Amino acid sequence: MTVQLLTVTEDDGEQRLDKWLRRRFPQLNQVAVEKLCRTGQVRVDSARVKASDRVAPGQTVRVPPLPDAAPRTEARIEGVSAADAKMIQAAVLWKDDHMIVLNKPAGLPSQGGSGQGDRHVDGLAEALKFGYKEKPKLVHRLDKDTSGLLMLARTDRVARALSETLRHRAARKIYWAVVAGVPHPRQGSIKFGLEKAPGGRGRGGEGEKMICVHPAKIADHPDAKRAQTDYFTLWFLGGRMSWMALEPVTGRTHQLRAHMAEIGHPILGDGKYGGGETENLGDGWGAGAGGDMSKKLHLHARLLTIEHPITKAQMTFTAPLPEHMARTWKLLDWNEKDVPADPFVAIR
C-alpha cells in the first residue's frame, strides 16, 4: 500500500470529494472518508479539504495508503463466480481512473463467440468495475491461448482514445515465443499478406485460419491484407528451438502464428498452424516438442509501450510469463535477465 496521487478528469469533476473517493475506493465508508479529510491525510492540490468540498477537473487528490477492498461475493457480481472474480482481479497489473492493464491467462478468450462459451475477459470485466457503474471495455484482443498484456478502458472517452492510438500504430507490442528450429537470418521482417482460409468462422478470429500470401502476389488476392512481423532471435537450443521476440507492425488475426509457421518455424504448441511433432514444415519441425512442453501455445504478449490517453505520459508494461512457459524457461535454463527487454531498439 502506497500514497496515490490521482488526477480528477473531465468525466468526474464538479462533484463532492466524499462521493468521488467512495466511487474509487468502495472499501471506504462515509465515516472513514471524513476522518481522512479531517486529519489531513486526503488533500487536494496539497491543501487540506473537507469531505463536502467539490473537486474540479485537473486537480490532484492525495490518497494515503488504504486497506484492500473486501472480497466480493458471487451474489454481488452478476454473472461472475467468486472464484472467477478473484482470478480476473489477480490478473490486474495496473489500473488508474482511466484504464486497466491485465496479464491475461492462457486459455481464457478475450470475448465470447462461436465455440468460446460464456467465460471470457469481456464477461468477467463485471468484476473489474472497482467502484465504477459501467464495466471496463476491451480495446484490443488476444487469441484464447495467447497470454499476456491486455488493455481495457474504464470510460467511453478513453476507449476511443486507445482505439485511435492502436489504429495509428502509436503503441508498441513485443511478444515472446518459443519456435521450432532457428530462423536464418536471426533477425528480420516477415511481410506475407494474410487472408481467411475458406470456411473459417468464429467471432474474434478463434475459429478462423489465415493463409499467407507472398507480397508479390497480393494484387491477385483481393481479400488479402498486408501484414508485417519483425522478429529477433534472443536465444536458441542447438538447432531444435528458439526463444523469439516478435513485434507485430500490423495487427492481423493470428498474424504471429501464421507468419512464423510460413517461414518454417511454427510456435511451440500451435496445433492450428504448427502441424504435428514430426511433421517438417521447413527449417524447423512441427509445433510439438514431446512431453508436456508442447501441449500449450508458447506465445505471450510480454511488453507494451503506449502514451497514456489522458496524462500523455509514456508508459511501459511488462507481463510475467504464464506458468507453462515459465516451466519451459526453467527446463531449458533460459533466464529473462539475460536478454534485452526491447531488442528492436538497436536495429531501428
Disulfide bonds with the S-S distance in Angstrom:
none
